[in-house]
């Protein structure tokens, strides 16, 4: 997996101060995407143990709430396979920190549906490691600059912990 950037001390992509990882590779290719360079799976640099170390170290200060993974598309199968071991490590080494993830794929219509493009052998594990999932493709005609943590009105902010407890999608409303 490659990544396009790591942004430290970000406050725009989730609650609190966060470290943001922009992964490379996206087959959604939404019109009006703010990061079209990340559609290319070869864009950026290889995601290495040193990259993981840098992200985890950036989360050491107590005022850092956690990490956010976006792209590109974190739920492209090749990205999931690289992200799951990292997210497991993050959970172990950064207890109490949260994981936010942005995906153009929808939870109930794609990520949980056998046979859909993004669903692979590690999808359930990756979903289990995420606290908040912002799902849905960016739709330029539904763009709304007043929305919190999303770009278009069709996108949802899902509280994954409450969703797992309830057995149905629970929107995040904090």
MOSULMO-V8746 format. One record per residue. SS is DSSP state (2 for helix, 1 for strand, 0 for the rest). NEAR is the number of other C-alpha atoms within 8 Angstrom. Layout:
SS:NEAR / SS:NEAR
This chain:
0:10 / 1:13 / 1:14 / 1:13 / 1:8 / 1:10 / 1:8 / 1:8 / 1:8 / 1:10 / 0:9 / 0:6 / 0:9 / 0:10 / 0:8 / 0:8 / 1:12 / 1:17 / 1:16 / 1:13 / 1:14 / 1:13 / 1:17 / 0:18 / 0:16 / 0:13 / 0:7 / 0:6 / 0:8 / 0:8 / 0:7 / 0:7 / 0:8 / 0:4 / 0:8 / 2:8 / 2:6 / 2:15 / 2:15 / 0:10 / 0:10 / 0:8 / 0:13 / 0:9 / 1:8 / 1:7 / 0:9 / 0:6 / 2:6 / 2:6 / 2:8 / 2:10 / 2:8 / 2:8 / 2:10 / 2:11 / 2:7 / 2:9 / 0:14 / 0:8 / 0:6 / 0:6 / 0:6 / 1:13 / 1:12 / 1:12 / 1:13 / 1:14 / 1:13 / 1:13 / 0:16 / 0:14 / 0:16 / 0:14 / 0:10 / 0:12 / 2:11 / 2:7 / 2:13 / 2:13 / 2:9 / 2:9 / 2:10 / 2:12 / 2:8 / 2:9 / 2:10 / 2:9 / 2:8 / 2:10 / 2:10 / 2:7 / 2:7 / 0:10 / 0:7 / 0:4 / 0:10 / 1:9 / 1:12 / 1:14 / 1:12 / 1:13 / 1:14 / 0:10 / 0:12 / 0:11 / 2:8 / 2:7 / 2:8 / 2:12 / 2:12 / 0:9 / 0:9 / 0:5 / 0:5 / 0:8 / 0:7 / 0:11 / 0:14 / 0:6 / 0:5 / 0:10 / 2:13 / 2:8 / 2:8 / 2:12 / 2:8 / 2:7 / 0:11 / 0:13 / 0:10 / 1:13 / 1:14 / 1:14 / 1:14 / 0:11 / 0:12 / 0:15 / 0:11 / 2:8 / 2:5 / 2:9 / 1:10 / 0:8 / 0:6 / 0:4 / 0:9 / 0:4 / 0:9 / 0:10 / 0:10 / 1:14 / 0:10 / 0:9 / 0:12 / 1:11 / 1:12 / 1:13 / 1:13 / 2:14 / 2:9 / 2:9 / 2:13 / 2:8 / 2:6 / 2:8 / 0:6 / 0:6 / 0:10 / 0:10 / 1:9 / 0:8 / 0:3 / 0:2
